[in-house]
Amino acid sequence: MVLGRWLGLAFTVCFLTGLFSHLLQDPPGWMLFLTRPVWLYVATQGIHVTTGIASIPLLVAKLWSVYPELLRWPPLKSVVHGLERASIALFVASSLVEVTIGLLNTFQWYPWPFSFRDVHYWLAWVIIGSLALHIAVKMPLILAHWSRRSDEAAIAADTDGGVPDSATVPAPTKAGRGHNWSRRGFLAAITAGTGVVVLTTAGQSFAWLSGLNVFAPRRMDTGPQAVPINRTAAQAGVADAALASEWVLTVSSGTVQKTFTLPQLAALPQYSYGLPIACVEGWSQGAQWRGVRIRDLMATVGAPADAELQISSMEKGGVYGRSFMPAAYSQDEQTLLALELNGKPLDLDHGYPARIIAPGRPGVLQTKWVHKVEVI
Amino acid sequence: MRLHWVGPSGSGQRKTVWWVRATLGALGLAALGYALFGFLANVPPVQLIGVVAWLAVALLVHDGVLVPLTTLAGGGLSRLTYGLGPGLQGVVRGALLVGALVTLVAAPLIRAQQVLEPSGPGSGANGTVLQGDYALALGVFWLVLVAAAAVVVAAVGLFGRRSKVSAVPKSERPGPERSG
């Protein structure tokens, strides 16, 4: 019951932060875009991935504690009972697959025959729906548990603070355990395990925990210019085009079009901001970016202030090939076409010669190796 | 799990509970329906077969292999540590459980490193993912865990014997809480 509460909370947090990330990447017309705090997406996606990792021990423990229910006889009492069991099977299977593929995705390991993005998203709806249904079905049990708890508290108050024997509170999960294994000991071990798992992985998302990061796939301050990479120039197949001396940036609004060489871009007013880059895979990294404000760039072609932009990469196709930038970001003073990172020209793997960096956006939308910015 | 299908009846609190359950249940079913629609509309049939296969295998592996094995291991552990008494048995069991949970999350990292074979510079591979020595870290973690558990068991064992000699009442004895 206690585990269920924590797991339900973890799943709800994962669902909401995941939904937020999904809406940022695939925004409906009504979407509200927030550019402050600049670490907004660092927080939501860091929480998403860390809570997802925390839910692995919680899920395993919860399933283990209710395992006797699986073996209960008779297996089917009625049609309603059968439906309930089927819904539980779907809930359990979806949860197991969801946390597994979520974890492996942070390793960039995809050993399954389906699209991670679609399946992770739609399974999330299966899980949140099953969770609501499960709570609805089990509500009498949950309420009984709570009222027992308050009875217990009342007894404790009556007896001047003395704690009643925990044996008077029959836990429905007790049946599955060895006789020497107390409920409290089990919960303490699960809490400790979950704590260790969280503390040794959350450092990939949160700088103040990076010293403890031993079991996360990502480390802060690694990679070229001390910033990790999602996709290298070689993986994207852009190295030759990006390093070519004839590279120019094309900026357009309607029929007005201008091109800029790298020296011409560097001659425009440059601004420098400390902005984090935060990946959908949960890792993040603060860095100092310097370059041209997107709104200054758009002003050179007379683009309207509320214009939505399409940013094209030299990488062709896929989710990285181009991105769309709503006016909330393009008008923000901190949204840059960055030419420098941490005091040096961008490394090829960070998007040389020019890349997008905007506050509070998923890393997948911070398009690298940019060659075209246009009003759509 | 009994829900009155016709409508709320009885006292005010029972009515509230009925409405909360009905609302949650309806929302849950709506989300499930939305998910079904989403899968059918967005995921190609070949991939859907893959999803169903993964769901089935996850259930079979977890319920059919992992849980029975850990239950057997737990039973075996009880026999092995029978002489320790319930408190210390709890310490050993708790340490093993923590180790198993951490291994569950850390082992896939090691497997991914083997499968994805990160290669040297120039290969174009991403040098910023899976770069830790996870096998070493996991080994060190287990060593620390085993050492800590051993220290507790030894200390309590020693202290327990001494306090028996000096006849300190059982209830005043510190150390890990007795469970049972």
Contacts between the chains, C-beta under 8 A, distances in Angstrom:
chain1	res1	chain2	res2	distance
A	53	B	105	6.3
A	56	B	101	7.8
A	56	B	104	6.5
A	56	B	105	5.7
A	57	B	101	4.3
A	57	B	104	7.2
A	57	B	105	7.5
A	60	B	101	7.0
A	60	B	104	6.8
A	63	B	62	6.8
A	63	B	63	8.0
A	63	B	67	7.2
A	64	B	67	6.1
A	64	B	70	7.0
A	67	B	63	7.5
A	67	B	67	5.2
A	67	B	71	7.7
A	70	B	63	6.2
A	80	B	1	8.0
A	84	B	1	6.8
A	89	B	59	6.4
A	90	B	55	7.7
A	92	B	59	6.3
A	92	B	62	7.5
A	92	B	63	7.8
A	93	B	55	4.0
A	93	B	56	7.1
A	93	B	58	5.2
A	93	B	59	4.4
A	94	B	55	6.5
A	96	B	58	4.0
A	96	B	59	7.1
A	96	B	62	5.7
A	97	B	51	7.8
A	97	B	54	5.2
A	97	B	55	5.6
A	97	B	58	5.0
A	100	B	58	7.1
A	103	B	105	7.2
A	103	B	108	6.3
A	104	B	108	6.4
A	104	B	112	7.0
A	107	B	108	7.0
A	107	B	109	6.6
A	107	B	112	4.3
A	107	B	116	7.5
A	107	B	129	6.9
A	107	B	130	5.9
A	108	B	116	7.5
A	108	B	126	7.2
A	108	B	129	5.6
A	108	B	130	7.9
A	109	B	108	7.9
A	109	B	112	4.5
A	109	B	115	6.7
A	109	B	116	6.0
A	111	B	115	7.4
A	112	B	50	6.3
A	112	B	54	6.1
A	113	B	46	7.5
A	113	B	47	6.5
A	113	B	50	3.6
A	114	B	43	6.6
A	114	B	47	3.8
A	114	B	48	7.7
A	114	B	50	4.5
A	114	B	51	5.4
A	114	B	54	7.8
A	115	B	43	6.9
A	115	B	47	6.3
A	118	B	42	5.2
A	118	B	43	5.2
A	118	B	47	7.8
A	119	B	43	6.6
A	119	B	47	7.4
A	119	B	51	5.6
A	121	B	38	7.6
A	122	B	35	5.2
A	122	B	38	4.4
A	122	B	39	5.0
A	122	B	42	6.9
A	122	B	43	7.0
A	123	B	35	7.5
A	123	B	51	8.0
A	125	B	31	5.3
A	125	B	32	7.5
A	125	B	34	5.6
A	125	B	35	3.7
A	125	B	38	6.3
A	126	B	31	7.8
A	126	B	32	6.3
A	126	B	35	4.4
A	128	B	31	5.5
A	129	B	27	7.6
A	129	B	28	4.7
A	129	B	29	6.9
A	129	B	30	7.2
A	129	B	31	3.0
A	129	B	32	3.8
A	129	B	33	7.9
A	129	B	34	7.5
A	129	B	35	6.2
A	130	B	28	6.7
A	130	B	32	6.7
A	131	B	28	7.2
A	132	B	24	4.8
A	132	B	25	7.2
A	132	B	27	5.1
A	132	B	28	3.3
A	132	B	31	6.6
A	133	B	24	7.4
A	133	B	25	5.8
A	133	B	28	3.3
A	133	B	29	6.5
A	133	B	32	7.2
A	134	B	28	7.6
A	135	B	24	5.6
A	135	B	28	8.0
A	136	B	20	7.9
A	136	B	21	4.6
A	136	B	22	7.5
A	136	B	24	4.0
A	136	B	25	3.7
A	136	B	28	6.2
A	137	B	1	5.4
A	137	B	3	7.9
A	137	B	25	7.4
A	138	B	1	7.2
A	139	B	17	6.5
A	139	B	20	7.0
A	139	B	21	5.1
A	139	B	24	7.6
A	140	B	1	7.1
A	140	B	2	7.5
A	140	B	17	7.9
A	143	B	17	6.9
A	176	B	71	7.6
A	178	B	74	5.7
A	178	B	75	6.7
A	178	B	78	5.0
A	179	B	78	7.9
A	179	B	180	7.9
A	180	B	78	6.1
A	180	B	86	4.7
A	180	B	89	5.1
A	180	B	90	7.1
A	180	B	179	7.4
A	180	B	180	6.6
A	181	B	74	7.4
A	181	B	89	7.9
A	181	B	90	6.9
A	181	B	93	6.1
A	181	B	179	7.6
A	182	B	86	7.9
A	182	B	90	6.6
A	182	B	179	3.4
A	182	B	180	6.2
A	184	B	177	7.6
A	184	B	179	6.4
A	185	B	90	4.3
A	185	B	93	7.1
A	185	B	94	5.8
A	185	B	179	4.8
A	186	B	97	7.7
A	188	B	94	6.4
A	189	B	93	7.3
A	189	B	94	3.8
A	189	B	95	7.9
A	189	B	97	4.2
A	189	B	98	5.6
A	190	B	97	7.3
A	190	B	101	7.4
A	192	B	94	7.2
A	192	B	98	5.0
A	193	B	97	6.4
A	193	B	98	4.4
A	193	B	100	7.8
A	193	B	101	3.3
A	193	B	102	6.3
A	194	B	101	7.3
A	196	B	98	6.4
A	196	B	101	7.6
A	196	B	102	5.4
A	196	B	141	8.0
A	197	B	101	6.5
A	197	B	102	6.0
A	197	B	105	5.0
A	200	B	102	7.6
A	201	B	105	7.3
A	214	B	132	6.6
A	214	B	134	7.7
A	214	B	137	4.4
A	214	B	141	7.8
A	215	B	102	7.3
A	215	B	105	6.3
A	215	B	106	4.7
A	215	B	109	6.6
A	215	B	132	7.7
A	215	B	134	6.6
A	215	B	137	6.6
A	215	B	138	7.8
A	216	B	132	7.8
A	217	B	109	6.3
A	217	B	112	7.6
A	217	B	129	5.5
A	217	B	130	5.2
A	217	B	132	7.9
A	218	B	128	6.9
A	218	B	129	6.3
A	219	B	128	7.6
A	219	B	131	6.6
A	219	B	132	6.8
A	222	B	127	7.9
A	222	B	128	5.2
A	222	B	131	6.6
A	223	B	127	6.7
A	223	B	128	3.9
A	228	B	128	3.8
A	228	B	129	7.4
A	229	B	126	5.6
A	229	B	127	7.7
A	229	B	128	4.9
A	230	B	126	7.6
A	231	B	126	7.1
A	232	B	124	5.6
A	232	B	125	7.3
A	232	B	126	5.4
A	233	B	124	7.9
A	234	B	123	7.6
A	234	B	124	2.7
A	234	B	125	8.0
A	235	B	124	5.7
A	235	B	125	7.9
A	235	B	126	6.9
